[in-house]
Amino acid sequence: MPPRSDTDLVLAALADGGEAASARDEIIHRYHERIYSFLFKLTGKREDAEDLTQDTFLLALRKLGTFKAGHELLPWLFTIARRTAISQWRKNKATAPLLDSDHPSTESARPHDAVALWKIAKATLNPNEFTALWMHYQEDLPLKEVARVLGKTTPHAKVILFRARKRLGKKLLSTGEAWLPGQTAKLTSS
């Protein structure tokens, strides 16, 4: 049986009965890892990302009635996750995040791998620029969906993405370090 569409899942989750709980579980199962990964990159702390992921899904499940049928669920969830993280940051007045040394990706990080690139991007870019880069290149969302996550028009999101690539490129050039042979950073649109 092919997987259910996002709209079918939402409709089932909103219905009464045992099917609703199963549909809600499937939504969480389908998108948990991607939302957690985004929030971990945004916060830099495993515990914060776990808490924010839980908060994101609790809020999303409460607000399922506002989801527009025919749209994809993932950009909507990313929007909720981003807003939840910003709200939490404002409450805590957090300082700049550091990588959590308990996270497995930290142990395998070498100076020139993708983890290091995203760490540099996080330190260099403003939140909108970082989110645009992450959504477009790591999550492979089209520009239209990136714009929806950011709450911007598509042309504005394109400008944000361009500026983010330009700023990150300048930062990488200013470090004076070359990328290892065979490793490339995809910072241009296809």
VEXDREN-2710 file (C-alpha; in Angstrom, 1 decimal):
% VEXDREN-2710
k/r/px/py/pz
1/MET/0.0/0.0/0.0
2/PRO/1.5/3.4/-1.0
3/PRO/2.0/5.9/1.9
4/ARG/-0.8/8.2/2.6
5/SER/-0.6/11.8/1.4
6/ASP/-0.1/14.6/3.9
7/THR/-3.6/15.8/3.4
8/ASP/-5.0/12.3/3.9
9/LEU/-3.0/12.0/7.1
10/VAL/-4.2/15.3/8.4
11/LEU/-7.8/14.5/7.6
12/ALA/-7.5/11.1/9.4
13/ALA/-5.8/12.8/12.4
14/LEU/-8.7/15.3/12.7
15/ALA/-11.4/12.5/12.5
16/ASP/-12.9/10.9/15.5
17/GLY/-12.0/7.4/16.5
18/GLY/-8.9/5.1/16.6
19/GLU/-7.8/6.1/13.1
20/ALA/-7.0/9.6/14.5
21/ALA/-4.4/8.4/16.9
22/SER/-2.8/6.2/14.3
23/ALA/-2.6/9.1/11.8
24/ARG/-1.1/11.5/14.5
25/ASP/1.6/8.8/15.3
26/GLU/2.4/8.5/11.6
27/ILE/2.8/12.2/11.2
28/ILE/5.3/12.3/14.1
29/HIS/7.1/9.2/12.8
30/ARG/7.3/10.5/9.3
31/TYR/8.8/14.0/10.1
32/HIS/10.3/13.7/13.6
33/GLU/14.0/13.2/12.5
34/ARG/13.9/16.1/10.0
35/ILE/12.4/18.5/12.5
36/TYR/14.8/17.4/15.2
37/SER/17.8/17.7/12.9
38/PHE/16.7/21.3/11.9
39/LEU/16.2/22.3/15.5
40/PHE/19.6/20.8/16.5
41/LYS/21.3/22.8/13.8
42/LEU/19.4/25.9/14.9
43/THR/20.1/25.5/18.7
44/GLY/23.3/23.6/18.7
45/LYS/22.1/21.7/21.8
46/ARG/20.7/18.2/21.9
47/GLU/18.4/18.7/24.9
48/ASP/17.0/22.0/23.5
49/ALA/16.4/20.4/20.1
50/GLU/14.6/17.4/21.8
51/ASP/12.4/19.8/23.8
52/LEU/11.6/22.0/20.9
53/THR/10.8/19.1/18.7
54/GLN/8.3/17.8/21.2
55/ASP/6.8/21.3/21.6
56/THR/6.6/21.6/17.8
57/PHE/4.6/18.4/17.4
58/LEU/2.4/19.2/20.3
59/LEU/1.5/22.6/18.8
60/ALA/1.2/21.2/15.3
61/LEU/-1.2/18.5/16.4
62/ARG/-3.3/21.1/18.3
63/LYS/-3.3/23.3/15.2
64/LEU/-3.9/20.6/12.5
65/GLY/-7.3/22.2/11.7
66/THR/-5.4/25.2/10.3
67/PHE/-3.4/23.1/7.9
68/LYS/-4.4/23.9/4.3
69/ALA/-5.4/20.8/2.3
70/GLY/-3.3/20.2/-0.8
71/HIS/-0.1/21.6/0.7
72/GLU/2.8/19.6/2.0
73/LEU/3.0/19.1/5.7
74/LEU/6.8/19.4/6.1
75/PRO/7.2/23.2/5.3
76/TRP/4.3/23.9/7.7
77/LEU/6.0/21.9/10.4
78/PHE/9.3/23.7/9.7
79/THR/7.5/27.0/10.1
80/ILE/6.1/25.9/13.5
81/ALA/9.5/24.6/14.6
82/ARG/11.3/27.8/13.6
83/ARG/8.7/30.0/15.4
84/THR/8.8/27.7/18.5
85/ALA/12.6/28.0/18.6
86/ILE/12.5/31.8/18.2
87/SER/9.9/32.0/20.9
88/GLN/12.0/29.9/23.3
89/TRP/15.1/31.9/22.5
90/ARG/13.3/35.1/23.4
91/LYS/12.1/33.7/26.7
92/ASN/15.5/32.5/27.7
93/LYS/17.6/35.3/26.0
94/ALA/20.0/32.5/25.0
95/THR/23.6/33.1/24.2
96/ALA/25.1/31.9/21.0
97/PRO/24.8/28.1/20.9
98/LEU/27.8/25.7/20.9
99/LEU/27.9/22.2/19.6
100/ASP/26.9/19.6/22.1
101/SER/29.9/17.3/22.6
102/ASP/27.5/14.4/23.4
103/HIS/26.1/14.5/19.9
104/PRO/27.6/11.8/17.7
105/SER/28.1/14.1/14.8
106/THR/30.4/16.2/16.9
107/GLU/32.9/13.4/17.4
108/SER/33.2/12.8/13.7
109/ALA/33.5/16.4/12.8
110/ARG/36.6/17.3/10.9
111/PRO/37.6/20.9/10.0
112/HIS/36.3/20.6/6.5
113/ASP/33.3/18.4/6.6
114/ALA/29.6/19.3/6.3
115/VAL/29.2/19.6/10.1
116/ALA/32.0/22.3/10.2
117/LEU/30.4/24.1/7.2
118/TRP/27.0/24.3/9.0
119/LYS/28.7/25.4/12.2
120/ILE/30.4/28.2/10.3
121/ALA/27.2/29.1/8.6
122/LYS/25.4/29.2/11.9
123/ALA/28.0/31.5/13.4
124/THR/28.2/33.8/10.3
125/LEU/24.6/34.2/9.1
126/ASN/21.5/35.7/10.6
127/PRO/18.6/33.3/11.5
128/ASN/16.7/34.0/8.2
129/GLU/19.8/33.4/6.1
130/PHE/20.7/30.2/8.0
131/THR/17.2/28.9/7.8
132/ALA/17.0/29.6/4.1
133/LEU/20.3/27.8/3.4
134/TRP/19.3/24.8/5.6
135/MET/15.8/24.5/4.1
136/HIS/17.0/24.8/0.5
137/TYR/20.2/22.8/0.5
138/GLN/19.9/20.3/3.4
139/GLU/16.2/19.7/3.3
140/ASP/15.9/20.1/-0.5
141/LEU/12.8/22.4/-0.3
142/PRO/12.0/24.4/-3.3
143/LEU/12.4/28.2/-3.1
144/LYS/8.6/28.6/-2.8
145/GLU/8.5/26.4/0.3
146/VAL/11.5/28.2/1.8
147/ALA/9.6/31.4/1.4
148/ARG/6.6/29.9/3.1
149/VAL/8.7/28.8/6.1
150/LEU/10.3/32.2/6.4
151/GLY/7.0/34.0/6.0
152/LYS/8.4/35.9/2.9
153/THR/7.6/36.2/-0.7
154/THR/9.4/33.9/-3.1
155/PRO/11.5/36.8/-4.6
156/HIS/12.4/37.9/-1.0
157/ALA/13.4/34.4/-0.1
158/LYS/15.6/34.2/-3.2
159/VAL/17.4/37.5/-2.1
160/ILE/17.9/36.1/1.4
161/LEU/19.4/32.9/-0.1
162/PHE/21.6/34.8/-2.4
163/ARG/22.9/37.0/0.4
164/ALA/23.4/34.0/2.7
165/ARG/25.6/32.3/0.0
166/LYS/27.5/35.4/-0.6
167/ARG/28.2/36.1/3.1
168/LEU/29.1/32.5/3.8
169/GLY/31.4/32.4/0.7
170/LYS/33.2/35.5/1.9
171/LYS/33.6/34.0/5.4
172/LEU/35.0/30.8/3.9
173/LEU/37.5/32.7/1.8
174/SER/38.5/34.9/4.7
175/THR/39.5/31.9/6.8
176/GLY/42.2/31.1/4.3
177/GLU/41.6/27.4/4.5
178/ALA/41.0/25.3/1.4
179/TRP/38.5/22.5/1.3
180/LEU/40.0/19.1/1.0
181/PRO/40.3/17.6/-2.5
182/GLY/37.1/15.8/-3.5
183/GLN/35.0/17.7/-1.0
184/THR/32.8/20.5/-2.2
185/ALA/30.3/22.8/-0.6
186/LYS/27.2/23.2/-2.8
187/LEU/26.4/26.9/-2.4
188/THR/24.8/27.6/-5.7
189/SER/21.3/27.0/-7.0
190/SER/20.9/24.2/-9.4
END
